């Protein structure tokens, strides 16, 4: 009789003749591998051997002969045993659901799940974690570590408090930026300086914020983000309080604005990155949309109130007095509500061998237990140290990621596409007081910002939430089935064309309409609602370009070879988006200072130019924007993949030839290694 080992289970065959070369599978071989049968019957008079282990493949009867019955083997294991994780995790055996990119859902999963994944090169396992509630079928992206201090593992209340505190700082920053738009002429008269010098109170801090934005991106990779938020908070507080008592000194007012500009750069470049640090991919779109709408609303809306508050004897100082009161909320919100969000994921995704446990298991279970008792608040406050980033010394490659992102082809193309509309919006808005102060009060000048505020906010809201409703429209109305839900070459060219048309109309019409009302160096007649609406069209075109920046940058990072490392790809995505913002802010500050010189015929700005300076300047801006938009649309249409390849080369991502293979975006999981 022959004993054979089948998948680690004993199987004994009866005495009839057996094939001598029938293949069998073993537990260590793959289903395709086979081993020849072996036949080693025991000696007749030998005493009973000990009961063999399942791997020996032999079963004996009490008489010492081989049993003539066949034992029923249990089904072979199809996957490694589940990992021992925290109580809130469970193990599933069915096919892994969709990733966070596809937002797929499978019924029957109400908790966070895990599953083991085999690598091709080593017999190790890795836990794959899924969302909760309605996102229980979504593979979490990025995959959180087992460390309870990982921002992705924070409790929901902790994430939302941090998010709201950062939004408060974003709102205060936006109000400060446009505080002088409606009172530039008043400031010039009060300080007895030129209108250009008064416009510098807005332009200089914008320029400084562009440079501090780049510096904060580099520094955050060394010391994290929390120290920079605290430094920014101190700078903004000093600048705002100082601006409440600078009525008689232009130099002090400018110095206070310099402090504010140094703090703006941190908020402008790191808040979006912190959102990416705390929230998973399927949670980010809503938060980023709220962040974008907050930036626009608090930047272009406050001049409506700024003109009213500046009519009294205190002038524009009252605006900063009101702003100073909000720091009563901002200081504790940032100090106690925004922990360190930067987290080094290089070594926190261990490959756990069979039978081993996560090195963070004990600490995570203790953290969960602590959070269930009243000491959670004390424990939270203790952890709010000014500096808590534990990453080792950053290498030169990591430190140079931000500068390289600033000169990546996609970054530069997006900048050239949008910098003229963006800069023109800032420059023309800052010149409203120069144009209309002789006829209208600061209150009326502030009301002119109603159009930019409403249309820019509406554009950002529609561009953020309309893609979420496209699948519903397509399911109900087949006529919308041809609408693309992804940013391809056609969609990119169409959006660039639409934004350029709005910007062209806004810039050109503003110059022609306003210039027609200038008589002997003063505005004689004009239609204020029309001026407000025209500026609104310019603002709408500006933020149409803003709407396509993030998808195109994401497409670039997903199409180049550094998309194989999701942490690096996300870091590059944030750096490139910050690069576009910093480049545009830099040129906006320059135009804010330069444009009044083209409008006014005297250095003091007392009279407007009668040589059609405003008209000629606006015609030039409109024509240049049209040419740039046509060139950029052609580049994206014909050389989109080449641009993404060059992104990979500039960012030193390695083999840039991988570009284009995943040009449709991040499909599947970043954690599939089989």
Secondary structure as GFF3:
##gff-version 3
##sequence-region A 1 674
A	DSSP	beta_strand	3	6	.	.	.	ID=ss1
A	DSSP	beta_strand	9	12	.	.	.	ID=ss2
A	DSSP	three_ten_helix	54	56	.	.	.	ID=ss3
A	DSSP	beta_strand	89	91	.	.	.	ID=ss4
A	DSSP	beta_strand	112	114	.	.	.	ID=ss5
A	DSSP	beta_strand	124	125	.	.	.	ID=ss6
A	DSSP	three_ten_helix	133	135	.	.	.	ID=ss7
A	DSSP	three_ten_helix	151	153	.	.	.	ID=ss8
A	DSSP	alpha_helix	156	177	.	.	.	ID=ss9
A	DSSP	alpha_helix	184	191	.	.	.	ID=ss10
A	DSSP	alpha_helix	195	223	.	.	.	ID=ss11
A	DSSP	alpha_helix	226	242	.	.	.	ID=ss12
A	DSSP	three_ten_helix	243	245	.	.	.	ID=ss13
A	DSSP	alpha_helix	250	278	.	.	.	ID=ss14
A	DSSP	alpha_helix	281	300	.	.	.	ID=ss15
A	DSSP	alpha_helix	303	309	.	.	.	ID=ss16
A	DSSP	alpha_helix	317	337	.	.	.	ID=ss17
A	DSSP	beta_strand	352	353	.	.	.	ID=ss18
A	DSSP	alpha_helix	361	371	.	.	.	ID=ss19
A	DSSP	alpha_helix	376	382	.	.	.	ID=ss20
A	DSSP	alpha_helix	396	399	.	.	.	ID=ss21
A	DSSP	alpha_helix	401	406	.	.	.	ID=ss22
A	DSSP	alpha_helix	409	430	.	.	.	ID=ss23
A	DSSP	alpha_helix	432	436	.	.	.	ID=ss24
A	DSSP	alpha_helix	442	447	.	.	.	ID=ss25
A	DSSP	alpha_helix	450	476	.	.	.	ID=ss26
A	DSSP	three_ten_helix	478	482	.	.	.	ID=ss27
A	DSSP	alpha_helix	489	516	.	.	.	ID=ss28
A	DSSP	beta_strand	518	519	.	.	.	ID=ss29
A	DSSP	beta_strand	522	523	.	.	.	ID=ss30
A	DSSP	alpha_helix	528	559	.	.	.	ID=ss31
A	DSSP	three_ten_helix	561	564	.	.	.	ID=ss32
A	DSSP	alpha_helix	566	599	.	.	.	ID=ss33
A	DSSP	alpha_helix	613	650	.	.	.	ID=ss34
A	DSSP	three_ten_helix	656	658	.	.	.	ID=ss35
###
